[in-house]
Amino acid sequence: MQINWGSYSYAFGPAVALVAVGVLVLLLRWTFSHGKSVVERRPRSGSSEEYGLLEVVSAPPTFVEAEVQRRTLTDAGIRATLAPTTEGPRVMVFPAEAGLARQILEQQGR
């Protein structure tokens, strides 16, 4: 049994092309729309209270000093991070390691 498309065969090609273009338009609108993109957003600085479980153990005046302190804690086996907050650089650790981190940084400062 053979299907006779008749005059519909001329409309079928352009209809498929329009549907394909429509799908591409929808995908591109979704991809480049604001707030819904799968592309990573530019990080923003927040206050030191906006970093979840992390606790501030040091507030050095420069990023260089903060990185030296972070490396000191990392070398001692403490998971530390340098956060660029709105108040300036902050060295942050988890609360369970905060006391030990402060002791290590105090000894380093002497």
C-alpha positions as a printed Julia matrix, in Angstrom:
110×3 Matrix{Float64}:
  0.0    0.0    0.0
  1.45   3.33  -1.07
  0.49   6.65   0.52
 -0.46   9.33  -1.92
  0.64  12.67  -0.52
 -0.62  14.65  -3.46
 -0.33  18.37  -2.94
  0.7   18.01   0.73
  4.24  16.95  -0.18
  5.16  20.54  -1.09
  4.06  21.85   2.31
  5.73  19.07   4.3
  9.36  20.26   3.8
  8.8   23.89   4.81
  6.63  22.79   7.76
  9.45  20.59   9.11
 11.93  23.45   8.65
  9.65  25.88  10.52
  9.2   23.43  13.41
 13.0   22.91  13.62
 13.63  26.67  13.65
 10.91  27.11  16.29
 12.55  24.5   18.54
 15.93  26.2   18.12
 14.41  29.6   18.97
 12.86  28.19  22.15
 16.12  26.53  23.22
 18.16  29.67  22.61
 15.66  31.87  24.46
 15.8   29.5   27.43
 19.61  29.36  27.34
 20.17  33.11  27.19
 17.32  34.27  29.41
 18.3   35.97  32.69
 18.15  33.92  35.87
 17.39  30.63  34.15
 20.66  29.92  32.37
 22.68  26.77  32.89
 25.85  28.87  32.49
 27.57  29.66  35.78
 26.9   33.16  37.06
 29.54  35.63  38.12
 30.21  35.2   41.87
 29.2   38.07  44.1
 30.66  39.12  47.41
 28.48  38.9   50.49
 28.88  39.65  54.15
 30.76  37.18  56.34
 27.45  35.91  57.75
 26.33  34.7   54.29
 28.81  31.82  54.05
 26.68  29.11  55.66
 28.48  26.91  58.18
 31.85  28.62  57.79
 33.12  30.7   60.68
 35.53  33.65  60.45
 38.81  32.98  62.25
 40.82  35.88  60.86
 40.2   39.27  59.25
 43.53  40.35  57.74
 43.76  43.72  55.99
 45.05  42.36  52.63
 44.42  39.36  50.44
 48.12  38.46  50.53
 48.12  38.12  54.32
 44.83  36.22  54.14
 46.27  33.75  51.64
 49.36  33.21  53.83
 47.11  32.46  56.8
 44.91  30.14  54.72
 47.98  28.22  53.53
 49.24  27.95  57.12
 45.95  26.39  58.18
 45.85  24.09  55.15
 49.41  22.91  55.87
 48.29  22.14  59.44
 45.5   19.92  58.09
 42.61  22.33  58.62
 40.18  22.93  55.78
 40.24  26.7   55.31
 38.97  29.07  52.66
 39.65  32.68  51.75
 36.39  34.54  51.21
 36.24  37.98  49.56
 33.46  39.47  51.69
 32.03  42.97  51.52
 34.01  43.77  54.7
 37.28  42.64  53.13
 39.12  39.31  52.99
 38.19  36.73  55.63
 39.79  33.38  56.45
 37.02  30.92  57.25
 36.88  27.37  58.63
 34.23  24.98  59.86
 33.11  25.55  63.5
 34.61  22.25  64.74
 38.09  23.43  63.7
 37.73  27.13  64.57
 39.4   27.0   68.01
 42.42  25.11  66.72
 42.68  27.42  63.7
 42.72  30.5   65.94
 45.47  28.95  68.09
 47.6   28.17  65.04
 47.15  31.68  63.62
 47.95  33.21  67.03
 51.18  31.21  67.23
 52.09  32.25  63.69
 51.61  35.92  64.57
 54.16  35.81  67.4
